[in-house]
Amino acid sequence: MLPKEEHRFLLLCAYSIKNIDGLKVLGDPSCCIVAFTSDKFNILTLADKMRDDGWLLSCLQHPTW
């Protein structure tokens, strides 16, 4: 179980992603992973830009296969 502060931050990240046009949260981000995708733009380009801003991401091309 995540400490309360980290859990709140995780839920805030998921909530923020849901409110960005073109992004969708995948699954239930109640643990320590927030998975998201997009049908409107190249998600890997977004990941590259987020990495440049200091985010640590693990990109999977087909996570449900």
N, CA, C and O atoms as a Maestro MAE file, in Angstrom:
{
 s_m_m2io_version
 :::
 2.0.0
}

f_m_ct {
 s_m_title
 :::
 protein
 m_atom[260] {
  # First column is atom index #
  i_m_mmod_type
  r_m_x_coord
  r_m_y_coord
  r_m_z_coord
  i_m_residue_number
  s_m_chain_name
  s_m_pdb_residue_name
  s_m_pdb_atom_name
  i_m_atomic_number
  :::
  1 25 0.838 -1.185 0.000 1 A "MET " " N  " 7
  2 3 0.000 0.000 0.000 1 A "MET " " CA " 6
  3 2 0.881 1.246 0.000 1 A "MET " " C  " 6
  4 15 1.890 1.313 0.702 1 A "MET " " O  " 8
  5 25 0.486 2.204 -0.782 2 A "LEU " " N  " 7
  6 3 1.246 3.454 -0.865 2 A "LEU " " CA " 6
  7 2 0.957 4.345 0.341 2 A "LEU " " C  " 6
  8 15 -0.158 4.348 0.863 2 A "LEU " " O  " 8
  9 25 1.962 5.098 0.780 3 A "PRO " " N  " 7
  10 3 1.691 6.109 1.809 3 A "PRO " " CA " 6
  11 2 0.640 7.097 1.296 3 A "PRO " " C  " 6
  12 15 0.507 7.302 0.090 3 A "PRO " " O  " 8
  13 25 -0.097 7.699 2.214 4 A "LYS " " N  " 7
  14 3 -1.242 8.545 1.871 4 A "LYS " " CA " 6
  15 2 -0.871 9.665 0.894 4 A "LYS " " C  " 6
  16 15 -1.599 9.900 -0.070 4 A "LYS " " O  " 8
  17 25 0.234 10.350 1.122 5 A "GLU " " N  " 7
  18 3 0.622 11.475 0.258 5 A "GLU " " CA " 6
  19 2 0.930 11.015 -1.167 5 A "GLU " " C  " 6
  20 15 0.518 11.663 -2.128 5 A "GLU " " O  " 8
  21 25 1.649 9.902 -1.309 6 A "GLU " " N  " 7
  22 3 1.965 9.374 -2.632 6 A "GLU " " CA " 6
  23 2 0.705 8.892 -3.345 6 A "GLU " " C  " 6
  24 15 0.569 9.058 -4.557 6 A "GLU " " O  " 8
  25 25 -0.217 8.295 -2.587 7 A "HIS " " N  " 7
  26 3 -1.460 7.824 -3.181 7 A "HIS " " CA " 6
  27 2 -2.280 9.003 -3.712 7 A "HIS " " C  " 6
  28 15 -2.848 8.928 -4.802 7 A "HIS " " O  " 8
  29 25 -2.337 10.083 -2.941 8 A "ARG " " N  " 7
  30 3 -3.052 11.284 -3.403 8 A "ARG " " CA " 6
  31 2 -2.431 11.829 -4.681 8 A "ARG " " C  " 6
  32 15 -3.145 12.212 -5.608 8 A "ARG " " O  " 8
  33 25 -1.105 11.864 -4.734 9 A "PHE " " N  " 7
  34 3 -0.420 12.359 -5.925 9 A "PHE " " CA " 6
  35 2 -0.729 11.477 -7.131 9 A "PHE " " C  " 6
  36 15 -0.960 11.988 -8.227 9 A "PHE " " O  " 8
  37 25 -0.737 10.165 -6.943 10 A "LEU " " N  " 7
  38 3 -1.056 9.231 -8.024 10 A "LEU " " CA " 6
  39 2 -2.462 9.486 -8.549 10 A "LEU " " C  " 6
  40 15 -2.673 9.542 -9.760 10 A "LEU " " O  " 8
  41 25 -3.418 9.640 -7.650 11 A "LEU " " N  " 7
  42 3 -4.796 9.902 -8.073 11 A "LEU " " CA " 6
  43 2 -4.918 11.259 -8.757 11 A "LEU " " C  " 6
  44 15 -5.687 11.404 -9.707 11 A "LEU " " O  " 8
  45 25 -4.169 12.256 -8.286 12 A "LEU " " N  " 7
  46 3 -4.163 13.565 -8.932 12 A "LEU " " CA " 6
  47 2 -3.617 13.458 -10.354 12 A "LEU " " C  " 6
  48 15 -4.145 14.087 -11.272 12 A "LEU " " O  " 8
  49 25 -2.566 12.666 -10.537 13 A "CYS " " N  " 7
  50 3 -2.020 12.461 -11.888 13 A "CYS " " CA " 6
  51 2 -3.065 11.823 -12.794 13 A "CYS " " C  " 6
  52 15 -3.269 12.275 -13.921 13 A "CYS " " O  " 8
  53 25 -3.724 10.782 -12.314 14 A "ALA " " N  " 7
  54 3 -4.746 10.105 -13.124 14 A "ALA " " CA " 6
  55 2 -5.888 11.061 -13.452 14 A "ALA " " C  " 6
  56 15 -6.355 11.099 -14.590 14 A "ALA " " O  " 8
  57 25 -6.341 11.834 -12.466 15 A "TYR " " N  " 7
  58 3 -7.413 12.798 -12.685 15 A "TYR " " CA " 6
  59 2 -6.994 13.839 -13.722 15 A "TYR " " C  " 6
  60 15 -7.781 14.202 -14.596 15 A "TYR " " O  " 8
  61 25 -5.762 14.314 -13.622 16 A "SER " " N  " 7
  62 3 -5.265 15.327 -14.559 16 A "SER " " CA " 6
  63 2 -5.190 14.775 -15.973 16 A "SER " " C  " 6
  64 15 -5.538 15.465 -16.931 16 A "SER " " O  " 8
  65 25 -4.737 13.531 -16.107 17 A "ILE " " N  " 7
  66 3 -4.653 12.905 -17.425 17 A "ILE " " CA " 6
  67 2 -6.047 12.779 -18.035 17 A "ILE " " C  " 6
  68 15 -6.226 13.029 -19.227 17 A "ILE " " O  " 8
  69 25 -7.033 12.394 -17.226 18 A "LYS " " N  " 7
  70 3 -8.409 12.252 -17.726 18 A "LYS " " CA " 6
  71 2 -8.953 13.565 -18.274 18 A "LYS " " C  " 6
  72 15 -9.815 13.562 -19.154 18 A "LYS " " O  " 8
  73 25 -8.459 14.679 -17.763 19 A "ASN " " N  " 7
  74 3 -8.961 15.990 -18.166 19 A "ASN " " CA " 6
  75 2 -8.177 16.626 -19.308 19 A "ASN " " C  " 6
  76 15 -8.420 17.785 -19.646 19 A "ASN " " O  " 8
  77 25 -7.247 15.897 -19.906 20 A "ILE " " N  " 7
  78 3 -6.515 16.381 -21.068 20 A "ILE " " CA " 6
  79 2 -7.186 15.807 -22.311 20 A "ILE " " C  " 6
  80 15 -7.285 14.590 -22.468 20 A "ILE " " O  " 8
  81 25 -7.641 16.685 -23.185 21 A "ASP " " N  " 7
  82 3 -8.315 16.250 -24.399 21 A "ASP " " CA " 6
  83 2 -7.395 15.348 -25.215 21 A "ASP " " C  " 6
  84 15 -6.271 15.728 -25.542 21 A "ASP " " O  " 8
  85 25 -7.871 14.174 -25.534 22 A "GLY " " N  " 7
  86 3 -7.104 13.241 -26.348 22 A "GLY " " CA " 6
  87 2 -6.430 12.144 -25.551 22 A "GLY " " C  " 6
  88 15 -5.924 11.193 -26.147 22 A "GLY " " O  " 8
  89 25 -6.398 12.234 -24.216 23 A "LEU " " N  " 7
  90 3 -5.789 11.186 -23.395 23 A "LEU " " CA " 6
  91 2 -6.872 10.398 -22.671 23 A "LEU " " C  " 6
  92 15 -7.909 10.943 -22.291 23 A "LEU " " O  " 8
  93 25 -6.613 9.103 -22.487 24 A "LYS " " N  " 7
  94 3 -7.514 8.231 -21.741 24 A "LYS " " CA " 6
  95 2 -6.697 7.451 -20.729 24 A "LYS " " C  " 6
  96 15 -5.629 6.939 -21.064 24 A "LYS " " O  " 8
  97 25 -7.176 7.351 -19.506 25 A "VAL " " N  " 7
  98 3 -6.548 6.515 -18.485 25 A "VAL " " CA " 6
  99 2 -6.997 5.082 -18.724 25 A "VAL " " C  " 6
  100 15 -8.179 4.828 -18.958 25 A "VAL " " O  " 8
  101 25 -6.061 4.152 -18.667 26 A "LEU " " N  " 7
  102 3 -6.367 2.734 -18.853 26 A "LEU " " CA " 6
  103 2 -6.381 2.040 -17.495 26 A "LEU " " C  " 6
  104 15 -5.469 2.234 -16.691 26 A "LEU " " O  " 8
  105 25 -7.393 1.244 -17.236 27 A "GLY " " N  " 7
  106 3 -7.463 0.490 -15.992 27 A "GLY " " CA " 6
  107 2 -7.781 1.360 -14.792 27 A "GLY " " C  " 6
  108 15 -8.259 2.486 -14.930 27 A "GLY " " O  " 8
  109 25 -7.505 0.817 -13.604 28 A "ASP " " N  " 7
  110 3 -7.769 1.483 -12.333 28 A "ASP " " CA " 6
  111 2 -6.437 1.857 -11.693 28 A "ASP " " C  " 6
  112 15 -5.720 0.982 -11.209 28 A "ASP " " O  " 8
  113 25 -6.097 3.140 -11.683 29 A "PRO " " N  " 7
  114 3 -4.783 3.558 -11.173 29 A "PRO " " CA " 6
  115 2 -4.736 3.687 -9.648 29 A "PRO " " C  " 6
  116 15 -4.215 4.677 -9.134 29 A "PRO " " O  " 8
  117 25 -5.266 2.716 -8.927 30 A "SER " " N  " 7
  118 3 -5.318 2.834 -7.477 30 A "SER " " CA " 6
  119 2 -4.061 2.306 -6.789 30 A "SER " " C  " 6
  120 15 -3.933 2.423 -5.571 30 A "SER " " O  " 8
  121 25 -3.149 1.737 -7.536 31 A "CYS " " N  " 7
  122 3 -1.915 1.209 -6.935 31 A "CYS " " CA " 6
  123 2 -0.778 2.182 -7.184 31 A "CYS " " C  " 6
  124 15 -0.748 3.252 -6.577 31 A "CYS " " O  " 8
  125 25 0.144 1.846 -8.047 32 A "CYS " " N  " 7
  126 3 1.278 2.734 -8.282 32 A "CYS " " CA " 6
  127 2 1.577 2.927 -9.761 32 A "CYS " " C  " 6
  128 15 2.658 3.393 -10.119 32 A "CYS " " O  " 8
  129 25 0.637 2.576 -10.615 33 A "ILE " " N  " 7
  130 3 0.832 2.710 -12.057 33 A "ILE " " CA " 6
  131 2 -0.345 3.477 -12.647 33 A "ILE " " C  " 6
  132 15 -1.504 3.173 -12.361 33 A "ILE " " O  " 8
  133 25 -0.037 4.464 -13.465 34 A "VAL " " N  " 7
  134 3 -1.069 5.161 -14.230 34 A "VAL " " CA " 6
  135 2 -0.749 4.913 -15.699 34 A "VAL " " C  " 6
  136 15 0.273 5.380 -16.202 34 A "VAL " " O  " 8
  137 25 -1.615 4.184 -16.382 35 A "ALA " " N  " 7
  138 3 -1.427 3.887 -17.796 35 A "ALA " " CA " 6
  139 2 -2.377 4.762 -18.599 35 A "ALA " " C  " 6
  140 15 -3.541 4.935 -18.237 35 A "ALA " " O  " 8
  141 25 -1.861 5.314 -19.702 36 A "PHE " " N  " 7
  142 3 -2.723 6.156 -20.532 36 A "PHE " " CA " 6
  143 2 -2.349 6.007 -21.990 36 A "PHE " " C  " 6
  144 15 -1.255 5.558 -22.333 36 A "PHE " " O  " 8
  145 25 -3.304 6.401 -22.858 37 A "THR " " N  " 7
  146 3 -3.133 6.290 -24.298 37 A "THR " " CA " 6
  147 2 -3.859 7.440 -24.975 37 A "THR " " C  " 6
  148 15 -4.493 8.261 -24.312 37 A "THR " " O  " 8
  149 25 -3.763 7.494 -26.296 38 A "SER " " N  " 7
  150 3 -4.467 8.516 -27.060 38 A "SER " " CA " 6
  151 2 -4.810 7.982 -28.438 38 A "SER " " C  " 6
  152 15 -4.031 7.253 -29.052 38 A "SER " " O  " 8
  153 25 -5.993 8.359 -28.913 39 A "ASP " " N  " 7
  154 3 -6.401 8.066 -30.290 39 A "ASP " " CA " 6
  155 2 -6.220 9.295 -31.172 39 A "ASP " " C  " 6
  156 15 -6.454 9.232 -32.379 39 A "ASP " " O  " 8
  157 25 -5.800 10.423 -30.572 40 A "LYS " " N  " 7
  158 3 -5.721 11.683 -31.304 40 A "LYS " " CA " 6
  159 2 -4.300 12.094 -31.694 40 A "LYS " " C  " 6
  160 15 -4.129 12.864 -32.640 40 A "LYS " " O  " 8
  161 25 -3.282 11.604 -30.994 41 A "PHE " " N  " 7
  162 3 -1.910 11.983 -31.315 41 A "PHE " " CA " 6
  163 2 -0.950 10.877 -30.909 41 A "PHE " " C  " 6
  164 15 -1.334 9.933 -30.218 41 A "PHE " " O  " 8
  165 25 0.290 10.996 -31.338 42 A "ASN " " N  " 7
  166 3 1.311 9.988 -31.065 42 A "ASN " " CA " 6
  167 2 1.713 10.049 -29.593 42 A "ASN " " C  " 6
  168 15 2.353 11.003 -29.151 42 A "ASN " " O  " 8
  169 25 1.334 9.033 -28.854 43 A "ILE " " N  " 7
  170 3 1.579 8.997 -27.415 43 A "ILE " " CA " 6
  171 2 3.076 8.910 -27.107 43 A "ILE " " C  " 6
  172 15 3.514 9.372 -26.053 43 A "ILE " " O  " 8
  173 25 3.856 8.329 -28.003 44 A "LEU " " N  " 7
  174 3 5.296 8.223 -27.767 44 A "LEU " " CA " 6
  175 2 5.983 9.582 -27.879 44 A "LEU " " C  " 6
  176 15 6.990 9.823 -27.213 44 A "LEU " " O  " 8
  177 25 5.447 10.470 -28.714 45 A "THR " " N  " 7
  178 3 5.968 11.836 -28.787 45 A "THR " " CA " 6
  179 2 5.703 12.547 -27.463 45 A "THR " " C  " 6
  180 15 6.572 13.253 -26.952 45 A "THR " " O  " 8
  181 25 4.511 12.364 -26.910 46 A "LEU " " N  " 7
  182 3 4.203 12.933 -25.598 46 A "LEU " " CA " 6
  183 2 5.157 12.374 -24.543 46 A "LEU " " C  " 6
  184 15 5.664 13.122 -23.707 46 A "LEU " " O  " 8
  185 25 5.399 11.081 -24.577 47 A "ALA " " N  " 7
  186 3 6.310 10.463 -23.604 47 A "ALA " " CA " 6
  187 2 7.712 11.063 -23.706 47 A "ALA " " C  " 6
  188 15 8.354 11.315 -22.686 47 A "ALA " " O  " 8
  189 25 8.187 11.291 -24.926 48 A "ASP " " N  " 7
  190 3 9.505 11.910 -25.107 48 A "ASP " " CA " 6
  191 2 9.542 13.306 -24.489 48 A "ASP " " C  " 6
  192 15 10.516 13.671 -23.831 48 A "ASP " " O  " 8
  193 25 8.490 14.080 -24.698 49 A "LYS " " N  " 7
  194 3 8.441 15.441 -24.138 49 A "LYS " " CA " 6
  195 2 8.347 15.404 -22.618 49 A "LYS " " C  " 6
  196 15 8.958 16.227 -21.936 49 A "LYS " " O  " 8
  197 25 7.581 14.450 -22.084 50 A "MET " " N  " 7
  198 3 7.487 14.325 -20.625 50 A "MET " " CA " 6
  199 2 8.836 13.907 -20.042 50 A "MET " " C  " 6
  200 15 9.232 14.399 -18.986 50 A "MET " " O  " 8
  201 25 9.541 13.005 -20.722 51 A "ARG " " N  " 7
  202 3 10.862 12.567 -20.258 51 A "ARG " " CA " 6
  203 2 11.826 13.746 -20.225 51 A "ARG " " C  " 6
  204 15 12.639 13.863 -19.308 51 A "ARG " " O  " 8
  205 25 11.733 14.621 -21.229 52 A "ASP " " N  " 7
  206 3 12.572 15.824 -21.257 52 A "ASP " " CA " 6
  207 2 12.293 16.738 -20.061 52 A "ASP " " C  " 6
  208 15 13.165 17.489 -19.624 52 A "ASP " " O  " 8
  209 25 11.055 16.662 -19.536 53 A "ASP " " N  " 7
  210 3 10.671 17.477 -18.381 53 A "ASP " " CA " 6
  211 2 10.925 16.769 -17.046 53 A "ASP " " C  " 6
  212 15 10.543 17.278 -15.992 53 A "ASP " " O  " 8
  213 25 11.565 15.599 -17.090 54 A "GLY " " N  " 7
  214 3 11.939 14.918 -15.857 54 A "GLY " " CA " 6
  215 2 11.055 13.778 -15.410 54 A "GLY " " C  " 6
  216 15 11.300 13.196 -14.353 54 A "GLY " " O  " 8
  217 25 10.018 13.431 -16.188 55 A "TRP " " N  " 7
  218 3 9.163 12.307 -15.836 55 A "TRP " " CA " 6
  219 2 9.877 11.007 -16.166 55 A "TRP " " C  " 6
  220 15 10.628 10.945 -17.139 55 A "TRP " " O  " 8
  221 25 9.653 9.973 -15.372 56 A "LEU " " N  " 7
  222 3 10.205 8.649 -15.616 56 A "LEU " " CA " 6
  223 2 9.063 7.760 -16.102 56 A "LEU " " C  " 6
  224 15 8.181 7.388 -15.328 56 A "LEU " " O  " 8
  225 25 9.090 7.427 -17.383 57 A "LEU " " N  " 7
  226 3 8.006 6.652 -17.988 57 A "LEU " " CA " 6
  227 2 8.520 5.328 -18.529 57 A "LEU " " C  " 6
  228 15 9.671 5.217 -18.951 57 A "LEU " " O  " 8
  229 25 7.662 4.340 -18.509 58 A "SER " " N  " 7
  230 3 7.924 3.054 -19.164 58 A "SER " " CA " 6
  231 2 6.903 2.929 -20.288 58 A "SER " " C  " 6
  232 15 5.706 2.795 -20.032 58 A "SER " " O  " 8
  233 25 7.364 2.970 -21.509 59 A "CYS " " N  " 7
  234 3 6.455 2.941 -22.663 59 A "CYS " " CA " 6
  235 2 6.315 1.528 -23.185 59 A "CYS " " C  " 6
  236 15 7.306 0.837 -23.419 59 A "CYS " " O  " 8
  237 25 5.068 1.104 -23.367 60 A "LEU " " N  " 7
  238 3 4.761 -0.208 -23.933 60 A "LEU " " CA " 6
  239 2 3.895 0.002 -25.153 60 A "LEU " " C  " 6
  240 15 2.908 0.737 -25.108 60 A "LEU " " O  " 8
  241 25 4.268 -0.649 -26.250 61 A "GLN " " N  " 7
  242 3 3.530 -0.439 -27.492 61 A "GLN " " CA " 6
  243 2 2.164 -1.118 -27.443 61 A "GLN " " C  " 6
  244 15 1.171 -0.517 -27.853 61 A "GLN " " O  " 8
  245 25 2.089 -2.340 -26.958 62 A "HIS " " N  " 7
  246 3 0.821 -3.079 -26.904 62 A "HIS " " CA " 6
  247 2 0.709 -3.736 -25.517 62 A "HIS " " C  " 6
  248 15 0.912 -4.945 -25.403 62 A "HIS " " O  " 8
  249 25 0.394 -2.977 -24.473 63 A "PRO " " N  " 7
  250 3 0.416 -3.538 -23.123 63 A "PRO " " CA " 6
  251 2 -0.645 -4.594 -22.843 63 A "PRO " " C  " 6
  252 15 -0.512 -5.342 -21.875 63 A "PRO " " O  " 8
  253 25 -1.674 -4.676 -23.643 64 A "THR " " N  " 7
  254 3 -2.740 -5.653 -23.367 64 A "THR " " CA " 6
  255 2 -2.642 -6.904 -24.230 64 A "THR " " C  " 6
  256 15 -3.516 -7.768 -24.157 64 A "THR " " O  " 8
  257 25 -1.611 -7.017 -25.036 65 A "TRP " " N  " 7
  258 3 -1.473 -8.217 -25.882 65 A "TRP " " CA " 6
  259 2 -0.867 -9.334 -25.099 65 A "TRP " " C  " 6
  260 15 -0.669 -10.426 -25.632 65 A "TRP " " O  " 8
  :::
 }
 m_bond[259] {
  # First column is bond index #
  i_m_from
  i_m_to
  i_m_order
  :::
  1 1 2 1
  2 2 3 1
  3 3 4 2
  4 3 5 1
  5 5 6 1
  6 6 7 1
  7 7 8 2
  8 7 9 1
  9 9 10 1
  10 10 11 1
  11 11 12 2
  12 11 13 1
  13 13 14 1
  14 14 15 1
  15 15 16 2
  16 15 17 1
  17 17 18 1
  18 18 19 1
  19 19 20 2
  20 19 21 1
  21 21 22 1
  22 22 23 1
  23 23 24 2
  24 23 25 1
  25 25 26 1
  26 26 27 1
  27 27 28 2
  28 27 29 1
  29 29 30 1
  30 30 31 1
  31 31 32 2
  32 31 33 1
  33 33 34 1
  34 34 35 1
  35 35 36 2
  36 35 37 1
  37 37 38 1
  38 38 39 1
  39 39 40 2
  40 39 41 1
  41 41 42 1
  42 42 43 1
  43 43 44 2
  44 43 45 1
  45 45 46 1
  46 46 47 1
  47 47 48 2
  48 47 49 1
  49 49 50 1
  50 50 51 1
  51 51 52 2
  52 51 53 1
  53 53 54 1
  54 54 55 1
  55 55 56 2
  56 55 57 1
  57 57 58 1
  58 58 59 1
  59 59 60 2
  60 59 61 1
  61 61 62 1
  62 62 63 1
  63 63 64 2
  64 63 65 1
  65 65 66 1
  66 66 67 1
  67 67 68 2
  68 67 69 1
  69 69 70 1
  70 70 71 1
  71 71 72 2
  72 71 73 1
  73 73 74 1
  74 74 75 1
  75 75 76 2
  76 75 77 1
  77 77 78 1
  78 78 79 1
  79 79 80 2
  80 79 81 1
  81 81 82 1
  82 82 83 1
  83 83 84 2
  84 83 85 1
  85 85 86 1
  86 86 87 1
  87 87 88 2
  88 87 89 1
  89 89 90 1
  90 90 91 1
  91 91 92 2
  92 91 93 1
  93 93 94 1
  94 94 95 1
  95 95 96 2
  96 95 97 1
  97 97 98 1
  98 98 99 1
  99 99 100 2
  100 99 101 1
  101 101 102 1
  102 102 103 1
  103 103 104 2
  104 103 105 1
  105 105 106 1
  106 106 107 1
  107 107 108 2
  108 107 109 1
  109 109 110 1
  110 110 111 1
  111 111 112 2
  112 111 113 1
  113 113 114 1
  114 114 115 1
  115 115 116 2
  116 115 117 1
  117 117 118 1
  118 118 119 1
  119 119 120 2
  120 119 121 1
  121 121 122 1
  122 122 123 1
  123 123 124 2
  124 123 125 1
  125 125 126 1
  126 126 127 1
  127 127 128 2
  128 127 129 1
  129 129 130 1
  130 130 131 1
  131 131 132 2
  132 131 133 1
  133 133 134 1
  134 134 135 1
  135 135 136 2
  136 135 137 1
  137 137 138 1
  138 138 139 1
  139 139 140 2
  140 139 141 1
  141 141 142 1
  142 142 143 1
  143 143 144 2
  144 143 145 1
  145 145 146 1
  146 146 147 1
  147 147 148 2
  148 147 149 1
  149 149 150 1
  150 150 151 1
  151 151 152 2
  152 151 153 1
  153 153 154 1
  154 154 155 1
  155 155 156 2
  156 155 157 1
  157 157 158 1
  158 158 159 1
  159 159 160 2
  160 159 161 1
  161 161 162 1
  162 162 163 1
  163 163 164 2
  164 163 165 1
  165 165 166 1
  166 166 167 1
  167 167 168 2
  168 167 169 1
  169 169 170 1
  170 170 171 1
  171 171 172 2
  172 171 173 1
  173 173 174 1
  174 174 175 1
  175 175 176 2
  176 175 177 1
  177 177 178 1
  178 178 179 1
  179 179 180 2
  180 179 181 1
  181 181 182 1
  182 182 183 1
  183 183 184 2
  184 183 185 1
  185 185 186 1
  186 186 187 1
  187 187 188 2
  188 187 189 1
  189 189 190 1
  190 190 191 1
  191 191 192 2
  192 191 193 1
  193 193 194 1
  194 194 195 1
  195 195 196 2
  196 195 197 1
  197 197 198 1
  198 198 199 1
  199 199 200 2
  200 199 201 1
  201 201 202 1
  202 202 203 1
  203 203 204 2
  204 203 205 1
  205 205 206 1
  206 206 207 1
  207 207 208 2
  208 207 209 1
  209 209 210 1
  210 210 211 1
  211 211 212 2
  212 211 213 1
  213 213 214 1
  214 214 215 1
  215 215 216 2
  216 215 217 1
  217 217 218 1
  218 218 219 1
  219 219 220 2
  220 219 221 1
  221 221 222 1
  222 222 223 1
  223 223 224 2
  224 223 225 1
  225 225 226 1
  226 226 227 1
  227 227 228 2
  228 227 229 1
  229 229 230 1
  230 230 231 1
  231 231 232 2
  232 231 233 1
  233 233 234 1
  234 234 235 1
  235 235 236 2
  236 235 237 1
  237 237 238 1
  238 238 239 1
  239 239 240 2
  240 239 241 1
  241 241 242 1
  242 242 243 1
  243 243 244 2
  244 243 245 1
  245 245 246 1
  246 246 247 1
  247 247 248 2
  248 247 249 1
  249 249 250 1
  250 250 251 1
  251 251 252 2
  252 251 253 1
  253 253 254 1
  254 254 255 1
  255 255 256 2
  256 255 257 1
  257 257 258 1
  258 258 259 1
  259 259 260 2
  :::
 }
}
